Amino acid sequence: MKLREIAHSRAGDKGNISNISLIVYDMKEYEQVKDQVTAERVKAWFAEIVHGEVVRYELPNIGALNFVMTQALGGGVTRSLALDRHGKSLSSALLEMEIEAESWSARRFSSFTKNVPSQIMQGDIFSTKEGIDMHTFTDEQRAFLLHGTRIGKLATVRKDGRPHVVPVWFILDGDTIVFTTGDHSVKAANIRRDSRICLCVDDETPPYAYIMVEGAATLSPDLDALLHWATRIGRRYMGEDLAETYGKRNGVPGELLVRVTPTRVIFEKDIAI
């Protein structure tokens, strides 16, 4: 079980020191988190980043642990060349740590989800422990997504918590978003490890509009399905004459079909009005 299933986290910084708090949602989880998430384990978890000491402070009254990590930010904000100079993404990276599910609430969650495909569970698409919150697009949202040749901006999460954003061609299969990617692409590697994604599609003409879709992605090497959808995607973006050409180019071994189940949608129109 990953920490993010039972806790949340925040990160702060001072000079070359990173400070990460870990707070359980349910006080029943505190003891198992305290027992398993030690200073030594956190230092090992960030071995490539943290070069100094890690000290843990316990705050049992609020169900929290606080980790102070020295020599953790590449020299500090004014010296570091890292994209995340403040180390804000370290809190998200810590929540990827696996722990053993020992408490009653964790066992209850595991029992509920035991028959759910692992690729969906990894996407953390459960809004509650009693059900799955999956989104159905309205006709207006579907028309917006499929209008013309609008390109999506796909965000995935790297292993160290940094975001990775790239443009993608896509199409819809009912309420499922479909696109292709290379087997060795960064986004494929990210999705294998953490299936949560976010896709933003916008209208760049006044008065402007956008739709943001959060969801859980799965990868498939099925060549028949890949050829079918790659051809349809090629038809949308390159026209009927080049549809088969692009389908054959992308529907080959080494490519993957990505299917995204939407779990949350924000749709904003007439932004400039």
PETASUL-V39879 format. One line per field, one symbol per residue. phi: phi as a letter, one per 30 degrees, with the letter a starting at -180 (. if undefined). psi: psi as a letter, one per 30 degrees, with the letter a starting at -180 (. if undefined). burial: + if it has 24 or more other C-alpha atoms within 12 Angstrom, else -. A space follows every 50 residues. Layout:
BEGIN
phi: ???
psi: ???
burial: ???
END
This chain:
BEGIN
phi: .deddbabbbbbbaicccbbcbbddbeddddddddccddddddddcedcc ccdcccccbddcibbbcccchcbijjedcdcddcddidddddddddddbd dcddddddddddcdcdedddeddhcddbdcacccccddeddddddcdhcd cdcccbcdedjddbbbdbdaacciccdbacadecdddddddddbddbbbc bbcdcediaabcbcaccbcbcedddddeddddddddccjddceddddddc cbejcbccbccdcabbbbbhddd
psi: kkeffgllllklljbgkkjkkjkkekfffeeeeeeeileeeeeeehefej gakkkkkkiffghlkkkjjlhfhhfleffkgleiffgeffeeeeffkklk jfleeeeeeeeegfgkkefeeffhgjflfflkjkkkkleeeeeeegkbhk kkjkklklegfklkklkkkllkicgkkklllkegleeeeeeeejfklkkk kljgkkgkllkkkkakklkkgjeeeeeeeeeeeeeeffleegeeeeeeef hlkflkkkkkjkfkkkjklhef.
burial: +++++++++++++--+++++++++---+++++++--+++--++-++--++ -+++++-+----+++++++++++++-+------++++++++++++++-+- +----+--++--+-----++++++++-------++-+---++-+++---+ +++++++++++-++---++++++-+++++++++---++-+++++++++++ +++-----+++++++++++++---+++++++++++++-----+--+++++ ++--+++++++++++-+------
END
